[in-house]
Amino acid sequence: MRSVRDAAFDVLRAHGLTTVFANPGSTEVSLLSDLPDDLEFVLALHEGSVVGAATGWAIARQAPALALLHTTAGLGNAVGALATARENRAPLVVLVGQQDRRHLAQEPFLAGRLEGLAGDYPVRVETPPRAQDVPGAIGRAAHAARTARGPALVIVPMSDWAEPMEELPVPAPAVLLQSSGTDARSVAKVAGLLGAAVSPALVVGAGADDAATWEALTELAETLGCPVWQESFGARAGFPQDHPSFAGHLPGDRTRLRETLAPHDFVLVVGAPALRQYPYATGPLVHEGTRLVLVTDDPGEAHRAPVDLAVLTPLPAFCAELAGAVPPRPAAVRPDFRGRAAAVEPPREGEPLRAAHVFAAFAGRLPADTVVVEETPSSRPDLHALLPARRPLGFLSAAMGGLGFAMPAAVGVRMAVPERPVVAMLGDGSSLYQIQSLWTAAHYHVGVIFVVLANGRYAVMDRLAELQGGKPPWPAFEEVSVSAMAGALGCHARRVTDHAELLRELDAVVPTLRDRTEPLLLEVAVEPDPIFVP
C-alpha cells in the first residue's frame, strides 16, 4: 500500500515542486531519508537562507518553490524571511515538521506551537487533521501560494509520512486556472481619464516587473509622452530604467514627493502602493489638483490606497489594452525625461573608495540582462542612478526592508535562471545576516558574484542617529573580515582596497558572469556614505 509520503511526493511532482530547499531537523528525517532521485535536495545552513534562496528561486521562475523547515526553532528562525517573501509576493510552499502525532497532546520534546508562530505573513497555514490529509493540504498550499503570492505553510507531524494512504481523490484540484482577462469598462474609464489629463505621469512598481507589462507600459508612456517614475523602496523595477521616459525613483518622504509630482494633474500608479513612504511627514501625498489612480493585481494595495480610483486586475492584459485605448498626444519631439546622474570621477591616488566608485566601475561592464540583487541601504540611491534595470528581473531587493535577503536570494535566482548573470551588492553589515548562504553557493556550484561594500559599520543607522541630533551608542566593527568568513565557508574571496585593483578584478571577473559555476566574493573597502536621503 502507498504511504502518505508516496502520495505527497506525487503532489509535489504535479506542481513542479521537485527542488527542496531545507535545513533539516529530526522531525523531517522520516520525509527525507532515501529521497527519490527525481527530487533535488538543496541544503542551506540557516533557515533564513533556506527561505531566502527559495524566495529568489520563486521570483525568478514566477512559480512556487518548496522550503522545508524544522519545528519551532526552524520556523522561528525563518519568520523574518517569510515576512520578506510575503512582501515580495513570492509563492512558497513551506512544509514545517512537528513532533509525532501519537503523543502531541503530552507536549513532548520538540513539540511546537506552530500555527501562529509566523503571524499573519503566511497566506495560508494548515495543520491536516489526519495523516491522510497531508497530500491534499500540500496541493491546496501550492494553489494558495500561486494565487495569493506568498508563503503557504503545511505543518506535518513526523509520524504522518509512514501512514498508509487511502485510495481516494486528493482534495485539491490538479490544475487551477485563473482568468487573465480584463474588464473593458475599467480600461475605458482609465483611458478616458488619461486622455483628459493635461500633464499625466506614471508611477510603476514591483508588480509590473515582467516582460509583457514592461512592453505595454513602454508603449503607453511613449503614446502619452509622459514621464515614468519608479516607486520608492521598490523591490523590483517596473519599467526599463534606461528608457527616455524613465524619470527616476520617487523620494521616500512626503514633502519631496509632493514637489516631484506637482507638475502633474493625473498620476497613474501601476503595480505599486500609492504611494510608499518612509519617514512620517504631515500633509497630503500630492498637491490639490493632482488626481491619483491605482491599477494593481494586489487586493491589499487596492484596499488601502488613498486614491480616487483603484482597479484590481491582471496587469499585463490591462496595460496592453490601456496602451491601445489611449490616443497619442501631438508632439514634435519625443521627450527625454532621464535625469543626468552626476559623473563619478575616480578617486585620486591615496583617496579611499566610495560605494559610487564601485557602482560606476560595474556600470560600463555588466551585461544588460544581469540580475542585480541589492542590500546596501546607505548607498542604494547611487546604485539606482548608476546601475539601472534594463531587463525584467534586472533589480531585486527585499520589500520588507529587513536584512538577510540578498545573499541567499541571489543563490536562488541563479539556480532558477542559470543563463542570467547574477551580482549581489551588499553592505558588510547586511552580509553578516545570512553569511551561511555562501556555503550553499559554493557547494552547489552557483556562479554568483557577491560584492560586499565594507565600511565596518551600520552607516544608515549612524546617519539616522545624526538626523535625530544624537550620538549613536553602537560601535563600528572594522575588525570583521567578510572575505575571511567567505573562505571559511568554502567560497573563494578577495579583498579590494583601491580603484586600480577594483578595475583589474572586474575586468577579469565580469566576462565570466554568464558561464561561471563557482561563486566569488569581492570585499571592497569603502568609506561610509556621508549622507542618507531616502
C-alpha positions as CSV (number, residue, x, y, z in Angstrom):
1,M,0.0,0.0,0.0
2,R,1.2,3.5,-0.8
3,S,2.2,5.7,2.1
4,V,1.3,9.3,2.8
5,R,4.9,10.1,1.9
6,D,4.5,8.5,-1.5
7,A,1.2,10.4,-2.2
8,A,2.8,13.7,-1.1
9,F,5.7,13.2,-3.5
10,D,3.2,12.7,-6.3
11,V,1.5,16.0,-5.4
12,L,4.9,17.8,-5.3
13,R,5.8,16.4,-8.7
14,A,2.4,17.5,-10.1
15,H,3.1,21.1,-9.0
16,G,6.7,21.2,-10.1
17,L,8.0,21.3,-6.6
18,T,10.9,18.9,-7.0
19,T,13.7,21.1,-5.6
20,V,13.7,21.0,-1.8
21,F,15.4,24.0,0.0
22,A,16.0,22.8,3.6
23,N,17.9,22.8,6.8
24,P,16.6,19.6,8.3
25,G,15.9,18.6,11.8
26,S,14.9,15.3,13.4
27,T,11.2,16.0,12.7
28,E,11.9,15.9,9.0
29,V,14.1,12.9,8.7
30,S,11.2,10.5,8.1
31,L,10.3,12.5,5.0
32,L,13.9,13.0,3.6
33,S,15.5,9.6,4.2
34,D,16.0,7.8,0.8
35,L,14.7,10.8,-1.1
36,P,13.6,9.8,-4.7
37,D,16.2,10.5,-7.3
38,D,14.0,13.0,-9.2
39,L,13.8,15.3,-6.1
40,E,16.8,17.5,-5.6
41,F,17.8,18.5,-2.1
42,V,19.5,21.9,-1.5
43,L,21.0,22.4,1.9
44,A,21.3,25.8,3.5
45,L,23.0,26.3,6.9
46,H,20.3,28.6,8.4
47,E,16.5,28.7,8.0
48,G,16.7,32.3,6.8
49,S,18.9,31.2,4.0
50,V,16.5,28.3,3.2
51,V,13.6,30.7,2.7
52,G,15.7,33.4,1.1
53,A,17.0,31.0,-1.6
54,A,13.6,29.6,-2.2
55,T,12.3,33.2,-2.5
56,G,14.8,34.0,-5.1
57,W,14.0,30.8,-7.0
58,A,10.3,31.5,-6.9
59,I,10.6,35.1,-8.1
60,A,12.9,34.2,-10.9
61,R,10.7,31.3,-12.1
62,Q,7.4,33.0,-11.3
63,A,6.3,29.7,-9.8
64,P,6.1,28.2,-6.3
65,A,9.2,27.0,-4.7
66,L,9.4,24.4,-1.9
67,A,11.0,25.0,1.5
68,L,11.3,22.6,4.4
69,L,11.7,23.9,8.0
70,H,12.2,22.2,11.3
71,T,9.7,22.6,14.1
72,T,9.6,25.6,16.4
73,A,13.3,26.6,16.2
74,G,13.4,26.3,12.4
75,L,10.1,28.1,11.7
76,G,11.0,30.8,14.3
77,N,14.4,31.4,12.7
78,A,12.7,31.8,9.3
79,V,9.9,34.2,10.3
80,G,11.7,37.3,9.1
81,A,12.5,35.7,5.7
82,L,8.8,34.5,5.4
83,A,7.7,38.1,6.0
84,T,10.1,39.2,3.2
85,A,8.7,36.5,0.9
86,R,5.2,37.7,1.6
87,E,6.1,41.4,0.9
88,N,8.0,40.3,-2.2
89,R,4.9,38.4,-3.3
90,A,7.0,35.2,-3.7
91,P,4.9,32.0,-3.9
92,L,6.3,29.4,-1.5
93,V,5.1,26.0,-0.2
94,V,6.6,25.6,3.2
95,L,6.5,22.2,4.9
96,V,7.1,22.5,8.7
97,G,8.0,19.5,10.8
98,Q,6.1,18.6,14.0
99,Q,6.6,16.0,16.7
100,D,4.9,12.6,16.4
101,R,1.1,12.9,16.3
102,R,0.7,10.0,18.7
103,H,1.9,11.9,21.8
104,L,1.5,15.6,20.8
105,A,-1.1,16.0,23.5
106,Q,1.6,15.5,26.1
107,E,3.8,18.2,24.6
108,P,7.0,16.1,24.1
109,F,10.4,17.5,23.4
110,L,10.3,19.4,20.1
111,A,6.6,19.7,20.0
112,G,5.8,23.2,18.6
113,R,3.0,25.7,18.9
114,L,3.4,26.4,15.2
115,E,0.1,27.6,13.8
116,G,0.5,31.3,14.8
117,L,4.3,31.5,15.0
118,A,4.7,33.3,11.7
119,G,1.8,35.7,12.5
120,D,-0.2,36.9,9.5
121,Y,2.6,36.7,7.0
122,P,1.7,33.2,5.5
123,V,-1.1,33.4,3.0
124,R,-2.3,30.0,4.4
125,V,-1.5,27.8,7.4
126,E,-2.9,24.3,7.5
127,T,-2.4,21.5,10.1
128,P,-4.0,18.4,8.5
129,P,-6.4,16.7,10.9
130,R,-5.2,13.2,9.8
131,A,-2.1,11.9,8.2
132,Q,-4.1,11.0,5.1
133,D,-5.0,14.7,4.7
134,V,-1.4,15.8,4.2
135,P,-1.2,15.4,0.4
136,G,-4.3,17.4,-0.2
137,A,-3.1,20.1,2.2
138,I,0.1,20.4,0.1
139,G,-1.9,20.7,-3.1
140,R,-4.0,23.5,-1.5
141,A,-0.9,25.2,-0.3
142,A,0.5,25.2,-3.8
143,H,-2.6,26.8,-5.2
144,A,-2.7,29.3,-2.3
145,A,0.9,30.3,-2.8
146,R,0.3,30.8,-6.5
147,T,-3.0,32.7,-6.3
148,A,-2.2,34.8,-3.2
149,R,1.5,35.1,-4.0
150,G,3.1,34.4,-0.7
151,P,4.3,31.5,1.6
152,A,1.7,28.8,2.4
153,L,2.5,26.6,5.3
154,V,1.6,22.9,5.9
155,I,2.5,21.6,9.4
156,V,3.2,17.8,9.3
157,P,3.8,15.6,12.3
158,M,6.8,13.3,11.7
159,S,4.8,10.1,12.1
160,D,2.4,11.0,9.3
161,W,4.7,10.3,6.4
162,A,4.7,6.5,7.1
163,E,1.0,6.1,7.5
164,P,-0.9,4.2,4.8
165,M,-2.6,6.4,2.2
166,E,-6.3,6.0,1.3
167,E,-7.1,5.3,-2.3
168,L,-9.3,8.4,-2.5
169,P,-9.1,11.5,-4.7
170,V,-6.7,14.2,-3.3
171,P,-9.0,17.1,-2.1
172,A,-7.3,19.7,-4.2
173,P,-7.5,20.4,-7.9
174,A,-4.8,19.1,-10.0
175,V,-4.9,22.3,-12.1
176,L,-6.3,25.7,-11.1
177,L,-6.8,28.2,-13.8
178,Q,-7.3,31.9,-13.2
179,S,-8.8,34.4,-15.6
180,S,-6.2,36.7,-17.2
181,G,-8.8,38.9,-18.9
182,T,-9.8,42.4,-18.1
183,D,-12.9,44.5,-17.8
184,A,-13.4,46.7,-20.9
185,R,-15.3,49.3,-18.8
186,S,-12.3,49.7,-16.4
187,V,-9.9,50.1,-19.3
188,A,-12.2,52.7,-20.9
189,K,-12.5,54.6,-17.6
190,V,-8.8,54.8,-17.0
191,A,-8.1,55.6,-20.7
192,G,-10.6,58.4,-20.6
193,L,-9.0,59.9,-17.5
194,L,-5.6,59.7,-19.1
195,G,-6.9,61.3,-22.3
196,A,-8.4,64.2,-20.5
197,A,-5.3,64.9,-18.4
198,V,-3.2,67.9,-19.3
199,S,0.1,66.6,-17.7
200,P,-0.1,62.9,-16.8
201,A,2.6,60.8,-15.2
202,L,3.1,57.1,-14.5
203,V,4.4,55.6,-11.3
204,V,5.4,51.9,-11.6
205,G,6.4,49.3,-9.1
206,A,7.4,45.7,-8.4
207,G,4.1,44.3,-9.5
208,A,4.8,45.5,-13.1
209,D,8.1,43.6,-13.4
210,D,7.5,41.2,-16.3
211,A,8.2,41.4,-20.0
212,A,4.6,41.8,-21.1
213,T,3.9,44.6,-18.7
214,W,7.1,46.4,-19.4
215,E,6.3,46.4,-23.1
216,A,2.8,47.7,-22.6
217,L,3.9,50.4,-20.2
218,T,6.6,51.5,-22.6
219,E,4.0,51.8,-25.4
220,L,1.7,53.8,-23.0
221,A,4.5,56.2,-21.9
222,E,5.6,56.8,-25.5
223,T,1.9,57.4,-26.6
224,L,1.4,59.9,-23.8
225,G,4.8,61.5,-24.0
226,C,4.9,61.4,-20.2
227,P,7.5,60.6,-17.5
228,V,7.6,57.3,-15.6
229,W,8.7,57.2,-12.0
230,Q,9.7,54.1,-10.0
231,E,8.1,53.7,-6.6
232,S,10.3,54.4,-3.7
233,F,11.9,51.4,-1.9
234,G,10.6,49.2,-4.7
235,A,11.7,45.5,-4.5
236,R,11.8,45.2,-8.3
237,A,11.8,47.5,-11.4
238,G,8.5,48.1,-13.1
239,F,9.9,49.8,-16.3
240,P,13.1,49.8,-18.3
241,Q,15.2,52.3,-16.4
242,D,17.4,53.2,-19.4
243,H,14.4,54.3,-21.5
244,P,14.0,58.1,-22.3
245,S,10.6,58.1,-20.5
246,F,12.1,57.0,-17.2
247,A,12.4,60.0,-14.8
248,G,13.9,58.3,-11.8
249,H,12.9,57.0,-8.4
250,L,10.4,58.8,-6.2
251,P,11.6,60.2,-2.9
252,G,10.5,58.4,0.2
253,D,9.4,61.4,2.2
254,R,6.1,63.2,1.7
255,T,7.4,66.8,1.2
256,R,9.7,65.9,-1.7
257,L,7.1,63.6,-3.1
258,R,4.6,66.4,-3.4
259,E,7.1,68.6,-5.2
260,T,8.2,65.8,-7.5
261,L,4.6,65.2,-8.7
262,A,3.5,68.8,-8.5
263,P,3.7,69.4,-12.3
264,H,1.1,66.6,-13.0
265,D,-2.6,66.8,-12.8
266,F,-3.0,63.0,-13.2
267,V,-0.8,60.2,-11.8
268,L,-1.4,56.6,-12.8
269,V,0.2,54.1,-10.3
270,V,0.7,50.6,-11.8
271,G,1.8,47.7,-9.7
272,A,2.9,49.7,-6.7
273,P,1.5,51.1,-3.4
274,A,0.1,54.6,-3.7
275,L,2.4,56.0,-2.6
276,R,5.1,54.3,-0.4
277,Q,6.7,56.5,2.3
278,Y,9.5,56.0,4.9
279,P,9.8,58.9,7.4
280,Y,6.5,60.4,8.5
281,A,5.6,63.9,7.4
282,T,2.4,65.9,7.6
283,G,0.3,67.0,4.7
284,P,-1.2,65.3,1.6
285,L,0.6,62.9,-0.7
286,V,0.1,65.2,-3.7
287,H,-1.0,68.8,-4.2
288,E,-4.6,69.7,-4.6
289,G,-5.5,69.3,-8.3
290,T,-3.4,66.1,-8.8
291,R,-5.6,63.1,-9.3
292,L,-4.3,59.6,-8.2
293,V,-5.5,56.4,-9.9
294,L,-4.1,52.9,-9.0
295,V,-4.0,49.8,-11.2
296,T,-2.9,46.7,-9.3
297,D,-3.3,42.9,-9.0
298,D,-2.8,43.0,-5.3
299,P,-6.1,43.4,-3.3
300,G,-4.2,44.7,-0.2
301,E,-2.7,47.5,-2.3
302,A,-6.1,48.4,-3.7
303,H,-7.9,48.3,-0.4
304,R,-5.6,50.7,1.5
305,A,-4.8,53.1,-1.4
306,P,-5.8,56.8,-0.8
307,V,-6.7,57.3,-4.4
308,D,-9.7,58.5,-6.5
309,L,-10.0,55.2,-8.3
310,A,-8.4,51.7,-7.8
311,V,-8.7,49.0,-10.4
312,L,-7.9,45.4,-9.3
313,T,-7.0,43.4,-12.4
314,P,-4.3,41.3,-14.1
315,L,-1.6,43.8,-15.1
316,P,-0.2,42.5,-18.4
317,A,-3.5,42.3,-20.2
318,F,-4.9,45.5,-18.6
319,C,-1.8,47.6,-19.5
320,A,-1.8,46.2,-23.1
321,E,-5.4,47.1,-23.6
322,L,-4.9,50.5,-22.0
323,A,-1.9,51.3,-24.2
324,G,-4.1,50.6,-27.3
325,A,-7.0,52.6,-26.0
326,V,-5.2,55.9,-25.2
327,P,-5.0,58.3,-28.2
328,P,-1.5,59.6,-28.9
329,R,-0.7,63.2,-27.9
330,P,0.7,65.6,-30.5
331,A,4.4,66.1,-30.0
332,A,7.1,67.2,-32.5
333,V,9.8,65.6,-30.5
334,R,9.6,62.6,-28.1
335,P,10.7,64.0,-24.7
336,D,13.6,62.6,-22.8
337,F,12.9,62.6,-19.0
338,R,16.1,60.8,-17.9
339,G,17.9,62.7,-15.2
340,R,21.6,63.0,-15.8
341,A,23.5,61.3,-13.0
342,A,26.5,63.3,-11.8
343,A,29.7,61.9,-13.3
344,V,31.6,59.8,-10.8
345,E,35.2,60.7,-11.0
346,P,37.7,58.0,-10.0
347,P,39.3,58.7,-6.6
348,R,42.7,60.4,-6.8
349,E,45.7,58.5,-5.7
350,G,45.5,57.9,-2.0
351,E,41.8,58.7,-1.7
352,P,39.5,56.0,-0.4
353,L,36.9,54.3,-2.5
354,R,33.2,55.1,-2.0
355,A,30.2,52.9,-3.0
356,A,29.6,55.2,-6.0
357,H,33.1,54.4,-7.4
358,V,32.2,50.7,-7.2
359,F,28.9,51.0,-9.0
360,A,30.4,53.3,-11.6
361,A,33.1,50.6,-12.3
362,F,30.4,48.0,-12.8
363,A,28.2,50.2,-14.9
364,G,30.1,50.0,-18.1
365,R,30.8,46.3,-17.8
366,L,27.7,44.4,-16.7
367,P,25.6,42.7,-19.4
368,A,22.1,44.2,-19.9
369,D,20.4,41.1,-18.6
370,T,22.3,41.0,-15.3
371,V,20.2,40.5,-12.2
372,V,21.4,42.9,-9.5
373,V,20.3,41.8,-6.0
374,E,20.6,44.7,-3.6
375,E,21.1,45.0,0.1
376,T,23.2,48.1,0.6
377,P,20.7,50.6,2.2
378,S,23.1,53.5,2.7
379,S,24.2,53.7,-0.9
380,R,21.0,52.5,-2.7
381,P,20.4,55.9,-4.4
382,D,23.8,55.7,-6.1
383,L,23.1,52.1,-7.1
384,H,19.8,53.2,-8.7
385,A,21.5,56.1,-10.5
386,L,24.4,54.1,-11.9
387,L,23.1,50.6,-12.4
388,P,19.6,51.0,-13.9
389,A,17.5,47.9,-14.5
390,R,17.5,47.3,-18.3
391,R,15.6,44.0,-18.4
392,P,12.8,42.4,-16.4
393,L,14.1,40.9,-13.2
394,G,17.1,43.3,-13.6
395,F,16.8,44.5,-10.0
396,L,15.7,42.6,-6.9
397,S,15.6,43.8,-3.3
398,A,13.7,43.0,0.0
399,A,10.3,44.7,0.0
400,M,10.2,44.2,3.8
401,G,13.4,46.3,4.3
402,G,14.9,43.7,6.7
403,L,18.4,42.4,6.2
404,G,19.5,38.9,5.3
405,F,17.7,38.6,1.9
406,A,20.1,39.4,-0.8
407,M,22.8,36.8,-0.3
408,P,20.5,33.7,-0.3
409,A,18.1,35.2,-2.8
410,A,20.9,35.7,-5.3
411,V,21.8,32.0,-4.9
412,G,18.2,31.0,-5.5
413,V,17.9,33.3,-8.6
414,R,21.0,31.9,-10.2
415,M,19.9,28.3,-9.6
416,A,16.5,29.1,-11.1
417,V,17.8,31.0,-14.2
418,P,21.4,29.9,-14.7
419,E,21.5,31.7,-18.0
420,R,21.3,35.1,-16.3
421,P,24.3,36.8,-14.8
422,V,23.7,37.5,-11.1
423,V,25.5,40.0,-8.9
424,A,24.6,40.7,-5.3
425,M,25.5,44.1,-4.0
426,L,25.6,44.1,-0.2
427,G,26.9,46.1,2.7
428,D,29.2,44.3,5.1
429,G,26.6,44.6,7.9
430,S,23.9,43.2,5.6
431,S,26.1,40.3,4.6
432,L,26.5,39.0,8.1
433,Y,22.8,38.2,8.5
434,Q,23.0,35.2,6.1
435,I,26.7,34.7,5.5
436,Q,26.0,31.0,5.8
437,S,24.4,31.0,2.3
438,L,27.9,31.3,0.8
439,W,28.4,27.6,1.7
440,T,25.3,26.7,-0.3
441,A,26.6,28.7,-3.3
442,A,30.0,27.1,-3.1
443,H,28.7,23.5,-2.5
444,Y,26.2,23.6,-5.3
445,H,28.5,25.5,-7.8
446,V,26.3,28.6,-8.1
447,G,28.2,31.2,-10.0
448,V,27.1,34.4,-8.2
449,I,29.4,37.4,-7.7
450,F,28.9,38.8,-4.2
451,V,30.2,42.4,-3.9
452,V,30.4,43.4,-0.2
453,L,30.9,47.1,0.4
454,A,32.9,47.0,3.6
455,N,32.8,50.2,5.7
456,G,32.9,48.5,9.0
457,R,29.7,50.0,10.5
458,Y,26.0,50.3,10.1
459,A,26.2,53.5,8.1
460,V,22.4,54.1,7.7
461,M,21.9,53.8,11.4
462,D,24.8,56.3,12.0
463,R,23.2,58.8,9.6
464,L,19.7,58.4,11.1
465,A,21.1,59.0,14.6
466,E,22.8,62.1,13.4
467,L,19.5,63.3,11.8
468,Q,17.9,62.9,15.3
469,G,20.7,65.1,16.7
470,G,22.2,62.3,18.8
471,K,25.3,60.2,19.0
472,P,24.9,56.5,18.1
473,P,25.8,54.2,21.0
474,W,26.7,51.2,18.8
475,P,30.3,50.6,17.9
476,A,31.9,50.1,14.5
477,F,33.0,46.6,13.6
478,E,36.0,47.4,11.3
479,E,37.9,44.3,12.6
480,V,35.3,42.0,10.9
481,S,36.7,40.3,7.7
482,V,33.9,39.1,5.5
483,S,36.3,37.7,2.9
484,A,37.9,35.6,5.6
485,M,34.5,34.2,6.6
486,A,33.7,33.5,3.0
487,G,36.9,31.5,2.7
488,A,36.0,29.5,5.8
489,L,32.6,28.7,4.2
490,G,34.3,27.4,1.0
491,C,33.6,30.4,-1.1
492,H,36.6,32.0,-3.0
493,A,37.0,35.6,-1.8
494,R,39.3,38.5,-2.4
495,R,39.6,41.9,-0.6
496,V,40.0,45.0,-2.7
497,T,41.3,48.3,-1.3
498,D,42.0,50.7,-4.2
499,H,40.5,51.7,-7.5
500,A,43.1,50.2,-9.8
501,E,42.8,46.9,-8.1
502,L,39.0,47.0,-8.4
503,L,39.2,47.6,-12.1
504,R,41.6,44.7,-12.6
505,E,39.3,42.4,-10.7
506,L,36.2,43.4,-12.6
507,D,38.0,43.1,-16.0
508,A,38.9,39.6,-15.0
509,V,35.6,38.6,-13.4
510,V,32.7,40.3,-15.3
511,P,33.4,38.4,-18.6
512,T,32.9,35.1,-16.7
513,L,29.5,36.1,-15.2
514,R,27.3,34.2,-17.7
515,D,29.1,30.9,-17.7
516,R,30.8,30.7,-14.3
517,T,29.9,27.8,-12.0
518,E,31.8,29.0,-8.9
519,P,30.8,31.9,-6.6
520,L,33.2,34.7,-5.8
521,L,33.0,37.3,-3.0
522,L,34.8,40.6,-3.5
523,E,35.1,42.5,-0.2
524,V,35.7,46.1,-1.3
525,A,36.9,48.5,1.4
526,V,34.8,51.8,1.1
527,E,34.4,54.9,3.1
528,P,30.9,55.4,4.7
529,D,28.5,57.5,2.7
530,P,28.3,60.9,4.5
531,I,24.5,61.4,4.0
532,F,21.4,59.2,3.7
533,V,18.4,60.7,1.9
534,P,15.6,58.1,1.5
